[in-house]
């Protein structure tokens, strides 16, 4: 199951001059609970960065399969430069005809590196966190419910300052059997605030690692995905000039390797680039100047606004036409191309220019989950109370699929399949999980012209979960 989940998630995230990106996926501590969370990040042709995290209700093979479909559609629409509401509407349309997609939550965002503007849209999902040297703050959700429920396509917006880090995450980070949703979110914010104010390195990689480490001491009952982006000043380009012979290639390789490492490139991408650049420089030294020392060879490398590394190698030598019978020579360029690098050669006045272009990306790794301490909870109880209108009282934790299905069956029975208005009283629910939210949403959605009213006490664990998901309820205080 975990292997399939990994196969459907991205293996890397893009790197942009003004946006340093990292992501972490931590599987649930119990293998049977794995599945349903996703993250994605991609750069657009106009330089914007699109981001998303989401959570499909449930776990196991079905949740993983649904996750893969929803993530693919959302990513495709965002990559086609659809607006946030348009992209989420496409996911909504897919969810309406996909079994198991109902009540999926998500947060999608776009970051404009030119201005620092972050636009975001939530569907039953927490808003992002923004961390700076002054601390951490939560962005409010945009008010829409999970997929398949009420939505108006509202979009929130904020302006990031250079050095700020924005964090998108799924509910596994804050949902714990012994914590109310509000307390769990407050704990996440408190830990993030401490990391931001503590003078620690706020690089996205470090933030993801420290946050999951400090919050996951007891392990995570659900999958956790984190997607972090630091809005930064563009890293410096690399400029080298080689004025010797082939013996100077070691200096070029070392300097270029260090620059690529600091950029955040994946190890395999660094290796391929170093080999490719080394071949181009060696080619310029040997062929441009006929092997004579002293001819200048210049190397320029930069990270582009479309998440590409662009490297140029120029010389002032003379172009030599390739011989039809190179013998053992002439393999450098073909080797570089075989590495997956895009290489172009051009003759310019006064010399030759060779360029390499390759995607700039950071590789991601699975983070093993901590063993989870066993939490023994009293099973949820369902009781029926006859009144002027039908009332279904629920108490205890509403976190398992079997309990949620029992609740749905009881509501349908008491309401005579929608002919009689019914109240679902969750005031005594001690923990309302995502599966419980999904069932309540389904009951509200199927009610049609007949009322299904959810009743909760404002500020309670159930009310906090309902507010977070955007599920309407009546405050019984």
C-alpha positions in Angstrom: 0.0 0.0 0.0 2.8 2.4 1.0 4.7 1.6 -2.2 1.6 2.6 -4.3 1.1 5.8 -2.3 4.7 6.8 -3.0 4.4 5.9 -6.7 1.4 8.3 -7.1 3.1 11.2 -5.3 5.6 13.5 -6.8 9.3 12.5 -6.4 10.5 16.1 -6.6 9.5 19.8 -6.3 10.7 22.7 -8.5 13.2 25.3 -7.5 12.7 28.9 -8.5 14.9 32.0 -8.0 12.5 33.5 -5.5 10.8 30.3 -4.2 12.7 27.6 -2.4 10.4 24.6 -2.2 10.4 21.4 0.0 7.9 18.8 0.9 7.6 15.9 3.3 5.3 12.9 3.4 5.1 10.9 6.6 3.0 7.8 6.5 0.6 6.8 9.3 2.3 4.8 12.0 -0.1 1.9 11.3 0.2 0.5 7.8 -3.5 0.0 7.4 -4.1 3.7 7.9 -1.9 4.8 5.0 -3.4 6.5 2.0 -5.4 9.5 0.9 -3.0 12.5 1.4 -1.3 14.3 -1.5 0.8 17.3 -2.3 2.0 18.9 -5.5 4.1 21.8 -6.7 4.8 23.0 -10.2 6.1 26.1 -12.0 4.1 27.8 -14.8 5.4 29.4 -17.9 4.7 32.9 -16.5 6.9 32.2 -13.4 4.1 31.5 -10.9 4.3 28.6 -8.6 1.2 26.4 -8.0 0.8 24.4 -4.9 -1.7 22.0 -3.5 -2.3 19.5 -0.6 -5.4 17.4 -0.1 -6.8 14.6 1.9 -9.3 11.9 0.8 -11.5 10.5 3.5 -10.5 7.0 4.7 -7.4 4.9 4.0 -6.2 1.9 2.1 -6.3 1.1 -1.6 -9.5 2.9 -2.4 -8.3 6.2 -0.8 -5.0 5.9 -2.6 -6.7 5.4 -6.0 -9.1 8.3 -5.5 -6.2 10.5 -4.3 -4.2 9.8 -7.5 -7.2 10.8 -9.7 -8.0 14.0 -7.9 -4.4 15.1 -7.7 -3.8 14.5 -11.4 -6.9 16.6 -12.4 -6.1 19.4 -10.1 -2.4 19.5 -11.1 -3.3 19.4 -14.8 -5.8 22.3 -14.6 -3.4 24.4 -12.5 -0.6 23.7 -14.9 -2.8 24.9 -17.7 -3.0 28.2 -15.9 -6.6 27.8 -14.9 -7.7 30.0 -12.0 -7.9 28.5 -8.5 -11.8 28.3 -8.7 -11.7 26.8 -12.2 -9.1 24.2 -11.2 -11.1 23.2 -8.1 -14.3 23.1 -10.1 -12.7 20.5 -12.4 -11.8 18.4 -9.3 -15.4 18.9 -8.0 -16.8 17.6 -11.3 -14.6 14.5 -11.1 -15.4 13.9 -7.4 -19.1 14.0 -8.2 -18.8 10.8 -10.3 -16.0 9.1 -8.4 -16.8 6.8 -5.6 -15.0 7.6 -2.4 -14.2 11.2 -3.4 -17.0 12.8 -1.5 -15.9 15.1 1.4 -12.3 15.3 0.2 -10.6 18.4 1.6 -7.9 20.4 -0.1 -6.0 23.7 -0.2 -4.7 25.0 -3.5 -2.5 28.1 -3.9 -0.5 30.2 -6.4 2.6 32.3 -5.5 3.7 35.1 -7.8 7.4 35.4 -7.2 7.5 38.8 -8.8 5.3 40.4 -6.1 5.2 37.8 -3.3 1.4 37.6 -3.6 0.0 34.3 -2.4 -3.6 33.5 -3.5 -5.2 30.4 -1.9 -8.5 28.5 -1.8 -9.6 25.9 0.8 -12.3 23.3 0.6 -13.0 22.1 4.2 -9.3 22.4 4.8 -7.1 24.6 7.2 -5.6 27.7 5.7 -1.8 27.8 5.2 0.6 29.0 7.9 3.0 31.9 7.3 6.3 31.9 9.2 8.6 34.9 9.6 11.2 36.1 12.1 8.3 37.7 14.0 6.6 34.3 14.5 3.9 32.2 12.8 0.3 33.1 11.8 -2.6 31.1 10.3 -4.3 32.3 7.2 -8.1 31.9 7.6 -9.8 29.2 5.4 -11.8 30.6 2.5 -15.1 29.2 3.9 -16.1 26.5 1.4 -17.0 23.0 2.5 -15.3 19.7 1.3 -15.8 18.4 -2.2 -19.4 17.6 -2.9 -20.8 20.3 -0.5 -21.4 24.0 -0.5 -18.8 26.1 -2.3 -18.6 29.6 -3.8 -15.1 29.6 -5.1 -13.9 32.3 -2.6 -10.1 33.0 -2.8 -8.0 34.4 0.0 -4.9 36.4 -0.6 -1.8 37.7 1.4 1.5 39.3 0.6 4.7 37.6 1.6 7.9 39.4 2.5 11.3 38.2 1.5 12.3 35.5 4.1 8.7 34.4 4.8 7.9 30.7 4.6 4.4 29.5 3.7 3.3 26.0 4.9 0.5 23.9 3.5 -0.4 20.7 5.5 -2.9 18.0 5.9 -5.0 17.2 9.0 -2.8 14.3 10.1 -0.4 16.9 11.5 -2.9 18.1 14.1 -5.6 15.4 14.5 -4.9 13.3 17.6 -7.4 11.0 19.4 -6.7 12.9 22.7 -6.8 16.4 21.3 -9.7 18.6 20.1 -9.2 20.0 16.6 -8.8 23.5 17.9 -6.2 22.4 20.4 -4.3 20.4 17.8 -4.1 23.3 15.4 -3.1 25.6 18.3 -0.3 23.1 19.1 0.9 23.2 15.5 0.9 27.0 15.5 2.7 27.2 18.8 5.5 24.8 17.7 5.8 26.6 14.3 5.9 30.0 16.2 8.7 28.7 18.4 10.7 27.5 15.4 10.2 30.9 13.7 11.2 32.9 16.7 14.0 30.6 17.8 16.5 31.9 15.4 16.6 28.5 13.6 17.2 28.0 10.0 13.8 28.5 8.4 14.7 26.7 5.2 11.7 24.7 3.9 13.6 21.4 4.4 14.6 22.2 7.9 11.1 23.4 8.8 9.4 20.3 7.6 11.9 18.1 9.4 11.7 20.0 12.7 8.0 20.4 12.7 7.2 16.7 12.1 9.9 15.7 14.6 8.5 17.9 17.4 4.9 17.1 16.8 5.3 13.4 16.0 6.9 12.2 19.2 4.0 9.8 19.8 3.6 9.0 16.1 0.9 10.1 13.7 -2.5 8.3 13.5 -3.0 9.5 9.9 -0.8 10.4 7.0 0.9 13.8 7.1 2.0 15.9 4.1 3.8 19.2 4.4 4.6 21.5 1.5 6.8 24.5 2.4 7.9 27.4 0.3 10.3 30.2 1.3 10.0 33.5 -0.5 13.6 34.5 -1.0 16.0 36.7 -2.8 17.3 35.1 -6.0 20.5 33.0 -5.4 23.6 34.4 -7.1 24.6 33.0 -10.5 27.9 31.3 -11.0 30.6 32.8 -13.2 34.0 31.1 -13.8 36.8 31.8 -16.2 39.3 29.1 -17.1 42.6 30.3 -18.5 44.6 27.1 -18.3 44.5 23.7 -19.9 42.7 20.5 -19.0 44.4 20.4 -15.6 42.0 23.2 -14.5 38.9 21.1 -15.0 39.0 19.9 -11.4 38.5 23.5 -10.2 35.5 23.9 -12.5 33.9 20.7 -11.3 34.4 21.5 -7.6 33.1 25.1 -8.0 30.1 24.1 -10.1 29.2 21.2 -7.8 29.2 23.5 -4.7 27.0 26.0 -6.5 24.5 23.3 -7.5 24.5 21.9 -4.0 23.7 25.3 -2.4 21.0 25.7 -5.0 19.2 22.6 -3.6 19.5 20.4 -6.7 18.9 16.7 -6.2 22.2 14.7 -6.0 21.6 12.8 -9.3 20.8 16.1 -11.1 24.1 17.6 -9.7 26.1 14.6 -10.9 24.7 14.8 -14.4 25.2 18.6 -14.6 28.8 18.4 -13.3 29.6 15.7 -15.9 27.9 17.7 -18.7 29.6 21.0 -17.9 33.0 19.2 -17.5 32.6 17.7 -21.0 31.7 21.1 -22.6 34.6 22.8 -20.9 37.0 20.1 -21.9 35.7 20.3 -25.4 36.3 24.0 -25.5 39.8 23.7 -24.2 40.8 20.9 -26.5 39.0 21.8 -29.7 38.5 25.6 -29.5 42.2 26.2 -28.9 43.6 23.1 -30.3 44.8 22.0 -26.9 46.9 25.1 -26.4 46.8 26.6 -22.9 45.9 30.1 -22.2 42.7 30.5 -24.2 39.8 31.8 -22.0 36.8 29.6 -21.4 33.9 31.1 -19.5 31.2 29.3 -17.6 28.0 31.0 -16.6 25.2 29.2 -14.6 21.9 30.6 -13.4 18.5 29.4 -12.1 15.8 30.7 -14.4 12.3 31.8 -13.5 10.8 28.7 -15.1 12.6 26.3 -12.7 15.4 25.5 -15.1 19.2 25.5 -14.6 20.8 27.2 -17.6 24.6 26.8 -18.1 26.6 28.4 -20.9 30.2 27.6 -21.8 31.9 30.1 -24.2 35.3 30.4 -25.8 37.1 32.6 -28.2 38.6 29.8 -30.2 38.0 28.6 -33.7 35.1 26.2 -34.6 36.4 22.9 -36.1 34.0 20.9 -38.2 33.5 17.4 -36.9 35.3 14.7 -38.8 33.3 11.9 -40.2 35.8 9.4 -38.7 36.4 10.5 -35.1 37.9 7.3 -34.0 37.9 7.1 -30.2 37.1 10.8 -29.8 34.0 13.0 -30.1 31.9 11.1 -27.5 31.7 14.0 -25.0 28.6 15.6 -26.4 26.8 12.4 -27.0 27.5 11.3 -23.5 26.1 14.5 -22.1 23.0 14.2 -24.2 22.6 10.6 -23.0 22.5 12.0 -19.4 19.2 13.7 -20.3 20.7 17.2 -20.6 19.5 19.5 -23.4 22.6 20.7 -25.2 22.9 23.3 -27.9 26.0 24.5 -29.8 26.3 27.8 -31.6 29.0 29.6 -33.5 29.2 33.3 -32.6 31.5 36.1 -33.8 34.7 35.6 -32.1 34.1 32.1 -30.7 31.7 29.3 -29.8 28.9 29.0 -27.2 27.5 25.7 -25.8 24.5 25.7 -23.5 23.0 23.1 -21.2 19.4 23.3 -19.8 17.9 21.0 -17.3 15.0 21.2 -14.8 15.8 22.5 -11.4 14.3 20.3 -8.8 14.7 19.0 -5.3 14.3 15.3 -4.7 11.9 14.1 -2.0 12.2 11.2 0.4 9.7 9.2 2.5 10.0 10.0 6.2 9.5 6.9 8.4 6.7 7.4 10.9 7.2 7.1 14.6 5.6 4.1 16.4 2.3 5.2 17.7 1.4 4.7 21.3 -1.9 2.8 21.6 -4.8 5.0 22.6 -7.7 3.1 24.0 -10.9 5.0 23.6 -14.5 4.1 24.5 -16.5 3.2 21.4 -19.0 5.7 20.2 -22.6 5.1 21.3 -25.7 5.8 19.2 -29.1 6.4 21.0 -32.4 7.4 19.7 -34.8 9.8 21.5 -38.4 10.3 20.5 -39.5 13.9 20.5 -41.6 16.3 18.5 -39.3 15.5 15.7 -36.8 12.7 15.3 -33.5 13.2 17.1 -30.4 11.0 16.9 -28.0 11.5 19.8 -24.4 10.5 19.4 -21.8 10.4 22.1 -18.1 9.3 22.4 -15.6 9.4 19.5 -17.0 9.4 16.0 -13.8 8.4 14.2 -14.3 4.9 12.7 -16.0 4.0 9.4 -18.2 1.3 11.1 -19.6 3.9 13.6 -20.1 6.5 10.8 -22.0 3.9 8.7 -24.2 3.0 11.7 -24.9 6.7 12.2 -26.0 7.1 8.6 -28.2 4.1 8.7 -29.9 5.3 11.9 -30.5 8.8 10.5 -32.1 7.3 7.4 -34.2 4.9 9.4 -35.5 7.6 11.9 -36.1 10.1 9.1 -38.0 7.5 7.1 -35.5 7.9 4.3 -35.9 11.7 4.3 -39.6 12.0 4.8 -39.3 13.2 8.4 -37.0 16.1 9.6 -34.3 14.8 11.9 -31.7 16.3 14.2 -28.3 14.8 14.7 -27.1 15.8 18.1 -23.3 15.6 18.4 -23.0 17.7 21.6 -21.5 14.7 23.4 -19.1 13.6 20.7 -15.6 13.7 22.2 -13.7 13.5 18.9 -15.2 14.0 15.4 -12.9 12.6 12.7 -12.9 13.2 9.0 -15.0 10.0 8.4 -17.6 11.5 10.7 -17.6 14.8 8.9 -17.9 13.0 5.6 -21.0 11.1 6.8 -22.6 14.3 8.2 -21.9 16.1 4.9 -23.5 13.3 3.0 -26.6 13.3 5.1 -26.9 17.1 4.7 -26.3 16.8 0.9 -28.9 14.1 0.5 -31.5 15.8 2.6 -32.9 17.7 -0.3 -36.1 19.6 0.7 -36.2 17.8 4.0 -34.2 19.0 6.9 -31.3 17.2 8.5 -30.0 19.5 11.3 -26.7 19.0 13.0 -26.6 20.3 16.6 -23.4 21.0 18.5 -22.2 23.1 21.4 -20.1 26.0 20.3 -16.5 25.6 21.3 -16.8 21.8 21.8 -14.5 19.3 20.0 -17.3 18.5 17.6 -18.1 22.2 16.9 -14.4 22.9 16.2 -14.2 20.1 13.7 -17.4 21.2 12.0 -16.2 24.8 11.8 -12.9 23.7 10.3 -14.6 21.7 7.6 -17.2 24.4 7.0 -20.0 22.1 7.8 -23.2 24.0 8.9 -24.5 23.3 12.4 -26.8 24.8 15.0 -25.2 26.1 18.2 -27.0 24.6 21.1 -25.6 27.0 23.7 
